[in-house]
Amino acid sequence: MSIIPIRRRLSPAESRDAALEAARDLLVEFGPQAVTLKAVATRIGRTHANLLHHFGSAAGLQKALIETMASRITGRIGEAVLRARAGDRNPQEVVDLTFDAFDEGGAGALASWMILSGNEDALDPILSAIHDLVDQLTAADTDGEPIHDQTLQLVLMALGDALLGGPMAKALGLPRGRARELAARGLLAGR
């Protein structure tokens, strides 16, 4: 006789959170094309219909995923910026958090995939989160730093590095971390 595992009943919020965590894991492990309702449902032991109830569509799942990722990372980056302003003013932690979010965290691949598949509206949550962070940092800024320019430079460098940094550094005979070094120098020079 086989034993059928008992599925624990999750609250709607727990089910949604589990789906988003599974979607993020799939994104990091296999890339943005792997973030489907079916794959996420399989990973968390739920049905396709259950995920449709929570997200409405695969695009809804992807938008919720990028919104969650953006909220988490901008919160961590904001804290790092405030620490850097209060301490030694070394921007390396901010650079590393941003680059890691786009590369290891999968945000660069997901954002690029959404743009290339014509789903640019799904980027609104990340753009809004970055905008809100910049507004928050600008309000807390006492030195008049050019935060908008620095943010644009850092995000574009992190995105480019996530997508092409490894092969480009190798082709140029540069160390893999050179883009991070350049980004930190750029932030220091902009002060």
N, C-alpha and C positions, 0 to 999 in steps of 0.2 A: 504494500500500500504506500503510495507516495503522499508526502505531506505537502499540502498547499500552504504557502506562506500567507499569513494574514496581513492584508494591507492596512496600515494605520490610516485612519481618517484624518485628513489635514483640514485645518480651517482655510477659508478662501485666501487669507493673507499668507499663510504658511505654504499653500499650494503655489501661489504666485511667486513667492520668494524662492521656493525650491526650483521652479521652472527657470527663473532668471539666473540662478546660480548654475544650473545645468547648462543653460544657453551660453553663459560666459565660459564655462569649462570647455564646451564644444568649440567655441570660437578660438580659444587659445590652443587647443589640441589639434584641430583640423581646419581652421579657417572659417571665414564668414559664410561660405556656401554650405557649411555643415549645420548652421543654425536654422533648422526647420522645426515645424511643430511636431512632426512625426519623431524626429531624432530626440527632441527634448522630452516628449511624452514617454518615449521608450526608456530614456535614461532615468526618469523619476518614477516610472511605474504608474503612469497615469494615461488617460486616453487622449486621443487627438481632440475629441469633443470638449474635454475638460479644458484644454489649453485654448481652444477657440472661445470658450466662455470667458476666459480671463483676458485674452488679448485681441480677439476678433479676427486675426489673420497672422500670417508669418511676418508681414510688415509691421503689424502692431507689436508682436513679440520683439522684433529687432529694434523698434523705436523705444520700447520699454527698457530693453537691455542697454542701449546707448545712453538713455536718460539715467539709469542707475549707475552706470560706469562713470558718466560725466559728473554726477553729484558726488560720488565717492572721491574721485581724483581731484576735483577742484577744491573740495574741502581739505584734503591733505596738502595740496599745493599752497592753498591760502595760509594754512598754519605754518608751512615751511617758510613762506615769504615773510610772515610776521616774525618768525624766529630769526631769520637772516637779518631783518631790519633792526632787531633788538640786540643782536650779537655781533659777530665778526663781519657781517655783510657779505659772506661768501655765498654766491648763488648756486653752488654745486648741487646741494640737496634739491633745490627747485628744478634745476636742469635734469637731474637724474629721475626725479618723480615724473616729470613731463615726458621724457624720452621713454621711460619704462612703461608708462601708460599707453603710449602709442605703439610701442614695439611688443614687449612681453605681455602687456595687458590686452593686446588685440585691437585697441581703438583705431589705430591707423589702418589696419586691414579692413575693419568693419566700415569705417567712414569712407574709405576709397571704394569699397564694393558697393556701398549705397549710392555714391555719386555715379559710378560707372553703370549701375543698373537703373539709373533714372529715378532713384528714390531719395532725392536731395532733401525733401521735407523731413525725412527721418533724422537729419542732422540738426534740426532746430533745437532739440534738447541740449546737445553738447555746445552749440553756439550760444544758447541762452545761459548755460551754466558758466561758460567762460566770460561772457559779458557781465553777468552778475558778480563774478569774482573780481573782475577788473574794476567794476564800480565800487565794490567793497574796499579793495586795496587803494583805490584812488582817494576815497574818503578818509582812509587811515594814513595816507601818505603826507608826511610833513616836509619832505625834501623836494617835492615837485618832480619826481622821477617820471620819465616818459613811458609810463606803464603800458599804454596802448601799443606803441611801437615795439617795446620789448616783448609783449605778449604775442604780437603778430610774428615777429622774428623767431621766437622760441617755438611756437606751435608749428610753424611751417618747417623749421629745421627738424623738429622731432618727427613730424609726419614724413618728411622726405627721407630721414634716416631710417625710419621703420620700414619703408618700402624699398629703398635702394641703397641704404648706407653700407651694408656689408659688401655687396659686389662692387660698389663705387670705390670704397676705401681700398679694397683688394686690388682693383684695376690701377689705382693711383699709387700703390705701394705704401699706403698710410695705415697706421694702426686703426683698428675697428672703432675705438672710442674717440677718434679725432673730432667728429662732429659735436660730441658733447663738450669737448675742450673749447672748440670754437664758440659754441653757444654760451658757455660760462664767461669766456673772454668778452663776448659781445654784451652780455648783461653788465659786466663790470665796467666796460668802456662807456656804456650809456648812462652812467651815474654822474 
